[in-house]
Amino acid sequence: MKKLTITQSNMTCKFCGKEMKGSHRALMANPFCNDKSCYEQRLEASGAIDLRDNHELICLENGYVEVKPIDPNKKFKAGT
């Protein structure tokens, strides 16, 4: 049986520039860091709708559920 070794790679986050370490495959799959503040800043910068206490669930006939915002103008703010 062949032994597989996984090497650590270094990469910088494409959004905040923070240094990240991990396997090359994992860093290529997700080029952003897992830091909570970076994630929240990316949501705010993209203009994402804040669905916390601002959503309704609609059960569809095919077994899926649709999530709709009550107020689509309520945007996500980092740190709240």
KOLBALO-940115 format. One record per residue: x, y, z of N, C-alpha, C, O in turn. Coordinates in steps of 0.02 Angstrom, whole numbers. Example, Ala and Ser with C-alpha at 12.3 -4.5 7.8 and 13.67 -1.06 7.14 Angstrom:
2
    n.c1    n.c2    n.c3   ca.c1   ca.c2   ca.c3    c.c1    c.c2    c.c3    o.c1    o.c2    o.c3
     660    -284     390     615    -225     390     660    -165     390     712    -166     423
     642    -112     354     684     -53     357     645       2     394     670      57     402
***
This chain:
80
    n.c1    n.c2    n.c3   ca.c1   ca.c2   ca.c3    c.c1    c.c2    c.c3    o.c1    o.c2    o.c3
      42     -59       0       0       0       0      45      62       0      93      66      38
      28     110     -42      67     170     -49      49     219       7     -10     230      22
     100     249      37      89     297      91      78     366      61     116     388      19
      25     400      84       8     466      59      28     518     111       8     513     169
      66     567      91      84     621     137      53     686     112      57     702      52
      23     722     157      -8     786     140      37     841     167      53     843     226
      57     885     123     101     939     143      61    1002     157       8    1014     127
      86    1042     202      54    1106     218      75    1159     168     133    1161     146
      28    1200     149      42    1255     104      23    1321     137     -18    1322     183
      51    1374     114      34    1441     138       1    1479      82      20    1474      24
     -50    1518     100     -86    1558      51    -114    1619      88    -125    1616     148
    -127    1673      52    -158    1730      83    -231    1734      63    -250    1715       7
    -273    1757     109    -345    1764      97    -355    1815      42    -324    1868      42
    -398    1799      -6    -410    1844     -63    -449    1906     -43    -452    1954     -81
    -479    1906      17    -519    1964      38    -481    2008      87    -474    2068      76
    -456    1978     142    -425    2019     194    -349    2017     194    -317    2057     229
    -318    1971     156    -245    1968     152    -213    1931     209    -151    1931     214
    -252    1898     252    -225    1860     309    -191    1797     284    -215    1764     238
    -134    1779     316     -98    1719     298    -135    1657     323    -157    1654     381
    -143    1606     279    -178    1545     297    -131    1486     285     -88    1488     242
    -141    1433     325    -103    1371     316    -152    1314     308    -205    1314     339
    -133    1266     268    -175    1207     257    -150    1169     197    -100    1187     167
    -186    1116     180    -166    1077     121    -181    1119      59    -226    1160      58
    -142    1107       7    -150    1145     -55    -220    1136     -83    -250    1184    -108
    -246    1075     -80    -313    1062    -108    -367    1101     -70    -412    1129    -101
    -363    1103      -4    -412    1139      36    -408    1215      23    -460    1248      20
    -349    1241      17    -340    1313       5    -364    1332     -65    -389    1387     -75
    -356    1288    -113    -381    1302    -181    -457    1298    -184    -489    1335    -222
    -487    1254    -143    -560    1247    -143    -593    1307    -109    -647    1328    -130
    -561    1335     -58    -588    1393     -22    -532    1444     -14    -494    1439      34
    -527    1494     -58    -472    1542     -54    -481    1596      -1    -442    1643       2
    -533    1590      41    -545    1639      94    -532    1608     162    -541    1547     171
    -511    1649     210    -498    1622     277    -563    1609     314    -616    1634     294
    -559    1569     366    -619    1550     404    -630    1596     464    -669    1579     509
    -596    1652     466    -604    1700     520    -674    1730     518    -698    1751     465
    -707    1733     576    -777    1757     579    -782    1830     555    -829    1847     519
    -734    1872     573    -739    1943     554    -731    1950     478    -763    1992     447
    -687    1910     448    -678    1913     375    -742    1889     340    -763    1919     291
    -773    1837     366    -836    1811     337    -891    1864     340    -927    1874     291
    -897    1897     397    -949    1949     405    -934    2008     359    -981    2036     331
    -872    2028     351    -854    2083     307    -869    2066     234    -890    2109     196
    -858    2003     215    -874    1982     147    -948    1984     135    -970    2004      81
    -989    1964     185   -1062    1968     178   -1084    2040     170   -1126    2055     128
   -1056    2084     210   -1075    2155     206   -1054    2185     139   -1092    2222     108
    -994    2169     116    -969    2197      53   -1009    2173      -8   -1014    2208     -58
   -1037    2112      -2   -1076    2086     -58   -1147    2112     -61   -1182    2101    -110
   -1169    2146      -7   -1237    2172      -5   -1288    2118      12   -1345    2121     -11
   -1268    2068      51   -1311    2012      69   -1370    2036     112   -1363    2082     152
   -1427    2005     102   -1487    2020     142   -1480    1984     209   -1463    1924     211
   -1492    2019     263   -1489    1990     330   -1553    1951     344   -1606    1981     351
   -1548    1885     347   -1607    1843     358   -1620    1827     431   -1667    1791     447
   -1578    1852     476   -1590    1840     547   -1652    1878     569   -1654    1939     564
   -1703    1842     593   -1767    1871     613   -1799    1912     556   -1834    1961     568
   -1785    1892     495   -1811    1928     437   -1825    1880     380   -1808    1893     322
   -1858    1823     395   -1871    1775     343   -1937    1738     356   -1960    1734     412
   -1965    1712     302   -2023    1669     307   -2008    1606     266   -1975    1609     215
   -2033    1549     290   -2022    1485     256   -2085    1467     218   -2140    1469     245
   -2076    1448     156   -2132    1427     114   -2120    1354      94   -2071    1339      60
   -2165    1310     116   -2159    1239      99   -2186    1228      28   -2243    1244      13
   -2144    1201     -15   -2163    1188     -83   -2190    1116     -90   -2177    1075     -46
   -2226    1102    -142   -2258    1037    -152   -2208     982    -167   -2224     923    -160
   -2148     999    -188   -2098     949    -206   -2053     929    -147   -2004     893    -158
   -2069     951     -87   -2029     932     -28   -1975     983     -10   -1944     977      43
   -1964    1032     -51   -1915    1084     -36   -1948    1141       3   -2009    1147       6
   -1906    1181      34   -1929    1240      71   -1896    1301      42   -1835    1302      30
   -1935    1353      29   -1908    1416       3   -1903    1466      60   -1950    1474      99
   -1846    1498      65   -1835    1549     117   -1839    1617      83   -1799    1632      39
   -1887    1658     103   -1896    1724      74   -1886    1777     128   -1910    1769     185
   -1851    1832     112   -1844    1886     161   -1909    1925     167   -1945    1936     118
   -1924    1945     228   -1983    1987     240   -1968    2058     214   -2009    2087     180
   -1910    2084     232   -1888    2150     209   -1823    2142     169   -1770    2136     200
   -1826    2141     102   -1765    2131      63   -1716    2190      66   -1660    2184      42
   -1736    2245      94   -1692    2303     100   -1649    2302     163   -1606    2344     172
   -1662    2253     208   -1622    2247     269   -1557    2211     251   -1556    2150     239
   -1502    2248     248   -1437    2221     228   -1397    2200     288   -1405    2226     343
   -1351    2152     277   -1309    2126     330   -1256    2178     349   -1224    2207     305
   -1248    2190     414   -1196    2235     440   -1148    2194     483   -1170    2158     528
   -1084    2199     471   -1034    2162     508   -1033    2186     581   -1038    2246     595
   -1026    2138     626   -1020    2154     697   -1087    2160     733   -1087    2176     792
   -1142    2147     699   -1208    2151     733   -1236    2084     746   -1291    2078     775
***
